[in-house]
C-alpha cells in the first residue's frame, strides 16, 4: 500500500548523541537511515482491507490534513 501523499516512512537507527544533546543529559539518539513511500501490510489469517487498522490509521492522516487546510 502507498503512504498518503505528503507522508513518508522512516527507517531509524541508533546514532551517536551530539555533544550539545549529551551535555543536556540526552542519552538516546535516533538518526534517519532511509525512507520509504510504500509498505506491505501482512495478515496471517486474511487479506487486509479498508477496515484494517493500518488503513484506518492512515486515513486519519488525510483527514487531519483536510481539517488543517480549511
C-alpha positions in Angstrom: 0.0 0.0 0.0 1.2 3.5 -0.7 1.5 6.0 2.1 -0.7 9.1 1.9 0.5 12.0 -0.3 2.9 14.2 1.6 3.9 11.4 4.1 6.9 9.2 4.1 8.1 6.4 6.3 11.4 6.5 8.0 14.0 3.8 8.8 15.5 4.8 12.1 18.7 3.6 13.7 20.6 4.3 16.9 23.1 7.1 16.4 25.8 9.0 18.2 24.4 11.5 20.6 25.5 15.0 19.5 27.7 16.8 22.0 25.1 19.5 22.7 22.5 16.9 23.5 24.8 14.8 25.6 25.6 17.9 27.7 21.9 18.4 28.2 21.5 14.9 29.6 20.2 13.1 26.4 21.3 9.5 26.4 19.5 8.1 23.4 19.5 9.4 19.8 18.0 8.1 16.6 19.0 9.1 13.1 17.3 8.6 9.8 18.9 5.7 7.9 16.4 5.7 4.9 12.9 6.4 3.8 10.0 4.6 2.1 6.8 5.6 0.3 5.1 2.1 0.3 4.6 -0.6 2.9 3.3 -4.2 2.9 0.5 -5.0 5.3 0.6 -8.6 6.3 -2.3 -10.6 7.9 -1.7 -14.2 8.6 -5.4 -15.2 8.5 -7.0 -12.8 6.0 -6.4 -10.3 3.2 -6.0 -6.8 4.6 -8.8 -4.4 3.5 -10.0 -0.9 4.0 -11.2 -1.8 7.6 -7.7 -2.9 8.5 -6.3 -0.9 11.4 -3.3 0.3 9.4 -5.5 1.6 6.6 -7.8 3.3 9.1 -4.9 5.0 10.9 -3.5 6.3 7.6 -7.0 7.7 6.7 -6.6 9.9 9.8 -3.5 11.5 8.3 -5.5 12.6 5.3 -8.5 13.7 7.4 -6.2 15.8 9.7 -4.6 17.4 6.6 -8.0 18.3 5.2 -9.1 19.8 8.5 -6.0 21.9 8.8 -6.3 23.1 5.2 -9.7 24.6 5.9 
